[in-house]
Amino acid sequence: MAEYCNFQKRMDEYSKTLALDAALPMTARRRSRWAHLPMLALLTILSAFAPVAAPASAADLPEPTGKVVLEISGEIANTNRDGVAVFDSAMLDALGRHVVTTSTVWTERGPHQFEGVLMRDVLKAVGATKATTVKAKALNDYQVEIPVADFQRYDVILASSLDGKMLTARDKGPLWIVYPRDDHGELADERMDQRWVWQLNRLELR
């Protein structure tokens, strides 16, 4: 970078010299121009070795400052710890909160109000542009594969609260994959219910 600054400074000085030459009488101008030829040749050579700015790399995620609640690995471009992306609750909330009001087969007296971050926003944050499948894994070792297309088609969220109360490991938290079941008839299906992973703590993008 220092070499580049010196090169740029010399080019600026040479440009100023040429501007001064333009104000000289024609005869003096010719002599002055010939005098600067060695410098012009040198700058031409130096320009061939001038450093080129490296292309910007994918933006890395900030480091979590609180307890890590989610780890994402696999086909992702943005990481913040040893090749994976880890999130605390504040980082997830910063992606934007979204509400899904729906009934479920696991809760009584529905519908209930779930709140959390959209799954597609989480995938966007980690740069998961090539992934087609997500393997969702839970604290109790339950795991299931979910098509990424689900998150584009439906407002699927990583819920962290239920009816205004934060989810804990005792009540299917800290994160629960929730589908807007009541808004789409096709989601009221046992095969789709298997994708409602509670106690979620890891996502593997493939």
NORJO-V306821 format. One record per helix or strand of 3 or more residues. SS is the DSSP state (h for helix, s for strand). FROM is the first residue (numbers start at 0). TO is the last residue. Records with the same first field share a line. If there is no record, write none. Layout:
# NORJO-V306821
SS->FROM-TO ; FROM-TO
This chain:
# NORJO-V306821
h->1-21 ; 25-34 ; 36-47 ; 88-92 ; 118-124 ; 148-152 ; 168-170 ; 180-182 ; 184-186 ; 189-192
s->67-73 ; 83-87 ; 97-101 ; 111-117 ; 132-137 ; 142-146 ; 156-161 ; 175-177 ; 199-204
